[in-house]
Amino acid sequence: MIHETSLMAVLIFLFFAGTVIGISFYLGRRAKSASGYFAAGGGIHWAVNGVAFAGDYLSAASFLGICGMIAFYGYDGFLYSIGYLAGWIVALFIIAEPLKRLGRFTFADALDNKFNSRGIKLAAAISTLVVSCFYLIPQMVGAGALVQPLLGFPHYVGVIVVGAIVTLIVTTAGMVSTTWVQFIKGSLLVVLCAIITVMLLMRGVTTKPTDSAGNPRHIAARNVTALPGTVLPESSAWAGKPYVRIQDADGVVTVWRKEANGTFSETQTLAVKKDGKKLVNGKPRGKNTGEADLNPVGYASQLPGGVEKTGRVGPFGFIQTMQDSEVILWANDKITDTDGTVTTIYFQKPTSGKDFMAPGSSPTFKKVRSEKFLDKLDFLSLMLALFCGTASLPHILIRYYTVKDQISARKSTVVGIAAIGFFYVLTLFLGLGAMTSGALDVTDSNMSAPLLARSISEFLFAVISAVAFTTVLGTVSGLIMAASGAVAHDLMTNFFKMKLDDFAKVRAAKIAALCVGVIAIILGILFAKMNVNFLVGWAFNIAASANLPALLMLLFWKRTTKQGITAAIIVGMVASLGWILLSAQAYKDVYGLDPAKAIVPFSQPAIVTIPLGFIVLIFVSLLTQPKAEKPTA
């Protein structure tokens, strides 16, 4: 942890949180009826709804995850941006108007428009809950990642704070307050990221980033042939590794990495002892933090023409400069000593721009460069999930019910695409700017964008951190709205046939929102160490596999039956979820097992499970065609 608590950031965050809560209480009187609570009475203007689309969709994964991935690995992170944006084409040309015409409150309403099937209601409700919970995980993880530099509290405190505020927003005024929170958050996020990008371009790229006091903001590699201090005895765990531990006269331990030319360069290290106490280079960890006080890093080691600073550059000039430069990226390694001490070592990787500005430089997408067919299939499967998942996310689909007619639904989609597309272009500049800002935290990729803002201005850091919190608030509130609607409207009212008036239905939805909020908090704490972007990829896989085949076939194949829709949702959901849980990534990051023992051949299931959903729907629908009525005499 390299951050210090910012009083300014705390005050701005409290102002933002107080504002959104105040809006919720003010608008609460408009959420007494079921229509007001679930769909804002259909009275949201299409332009407001379009920006709210952006606020709902630009989640913690979009802001924190993508920027962090670009900052650590380069162009690979931008592939997520491309996939996320491309999915809106499906929403615009295929989903928007039909969904508005067919539905009322929830995704299940649209699927069940002409069937009145309890099976469809149950399957769609369960799918909504599963997708919402999977998508809630990265949002809550992002909330915890933000609270540490902002308030100086542990990760779980941030998760609890966001969970409590969002639950209050949803239970107070439902979709009305959710819409306006998303509108405010979407507007602020896009505008502030544009401001940071402009300031980044004006600053240019330098090989020697410094802080406000003129001190270097990176650790330069110091190659030496004679090691200082006393070399500690190497245990068997260190034997054969390119590292050596050094202890100086004061007893401070450092780790040096042996380079190919036989010299050594100092690395950043984090040693965690068996008793749980954390040491940094042999010294106790920072006060009131749960992470190491590692120095901020990230800089260009070589710029085109051998200059030390580019000066002001334009957007295309910035991209060209990064491609023609060499940048110090960072990797890590873990070594477990015979006494149980685990040492995490972060070491420099001088990397050509032609490498990190091309696909395949990150661990997630390295399979792009693989010669194995299954490795390339894994990448294609992820991109397919991102493309198809957008039009299948329940919390996105229900936003079409908040406008008055089908034309407004299309217009709001166009506005949403414009805002979202502009933001995703900015993520490339923000990520690459963070990569060379000298302000990276090598232990936390999710903090790359806020720390870039801090390298420019403390005020920008405060504002962007607070806006990032509202980013989480807006997306989580939309997800909880979708989940509460699935419980109160789809399950309780339509499936179990409970006779609820508007007041009782809204009350049931609020109780469901409270329960989902608690679940979100628990999941956010349990999955704290996973990258938010990868988690979102899982949610997109499940949504696309479970929901897209049913929705598209309902709209474009007249022989679709209620049994076919129900079977497609269940099979798509179970198959994608099961595939994910049996994947190498789950073995490694969830179970802590050897990923080589994973049962399925690759981690992203969409390329298998989406076609499976279509096949199942067609097969079951053909078997369950209604019998033609015999003509009467």
VENPEJO-V937082 format. One line per field, one symbol per residue. phi: phi as a letter, one per 20 degrees, with the letter a starting at -180 (. if undefined). psi: psi as a letter, one per 30 degrees, with the letter a starting at -180 (. if undefined). burial: # if it has 16 or more other C-alpha atoms within 10 Angstrom, else .. A space follows every 10 residues. Layout:
phi->???
psi->???
burial->???
//
This chain:
phi->.dddfdffff ffffffffff ffffffegfe dfeffffecl mmdeffffff ffgfffefef ffeeffgfff fecoggffff gfffffffff ffecegfgff feecccffgf fdgddldfff gfffffggff ffffffgfff fffffefffe dmefgfffff ffgfffffff fecmfffgff ffffffffff ffffffffff fffmdcecfc efenegdbee fdecedffmd fffeeffefn eecceccefe nfecdddeef eneccfdecc ddefenfdcd lndfffflcd cfeeffcoae ebdgnmfebe mfcegfffff fffeddceec ccbdcdffen fddeddcfcg cfffefecfo eeffdffgef eeffffffff fffffffefg fcfgfeffff eedebfffff ffffffffff ffffffffff ffffgdemcf dfebffeffg fffffeafff ffffffffff gfgfffffff ffffffffef efeeeelfed fgffffffff ffffffffff ffffffdgee ffffffgfff gffffedfgf fffffccfef dffffgffff ffffffffff fdefffgfed emdfffeffe fbeeegfdef ggffffffff fffdffffff fff
psi->kglkkjeeee eeeeeeeeee eeeeeefffg heleeeeegg gggkkeeeee eeeeeeeiae eeeeeeeeee eefbfeefee eeeeeeffee eefeedeeee eeleeleeee egegehkeee eeeeeeeeee eeeefeefee eeeefefefe fgllefeeee eeeeeeeeee fegbfeeeee eeeeeeeeee eeeeeeeeee eeeaklfikl afggkkgljk kjklfjklak klkklfffkf lhlkkkkafg gkklkkkklf gflkkklklj kjlfgfkkkj hfllllkglg lkikkkajlk fklkgglfkf aklleeeeee eeeglkkjlk llkkkjlfgf kkkkkklkjk kkefefglkg fleegffefl fkeeeeeeee eeeeeeefee gfkefeefff ffleleeeee eeeeeeeeee eeeeeeeeee eeeeegfggk jffjffgeee feeefekeee eeeeeeeeef eeeeeeeeee eeeeeeeeee eeeeefhkjk leeeeeeeee eeeeeeeeee eeeeeehefk keeeeeeeee eeeeeeeeee eeeeegjfgk leeeeeeeee eeeeeeeeee fgleeeeefe fgljffgkel flfjfefefe eeeeeeeeee eefgkkkkkk kk.
burial->###..#..## ###..##..# #.###.##.# ########## ##.#.##### ########## ########## ########## ########## ##.####### .######### ##....#### ########## ########## ########## ########## .######### ########## ########## .###.###.# #.######## ......#### ..#.....#. .......#.. ..#####... ..######.. ...####### ##.....### ##..##..## ########## ###....### ..#....### ########## ....##.... .#######.. ###.###.## ##.##.##.. ....###### ########## ########## ######.### #######.## #.##.##### ########## ########## ######...# ########## ########## ########## #####..... ....###### ####.###.# #####.##.# ########## ########## #####....# ########## #######.## #######... ....#..#.. ########## .###.###.# #......... ...
//
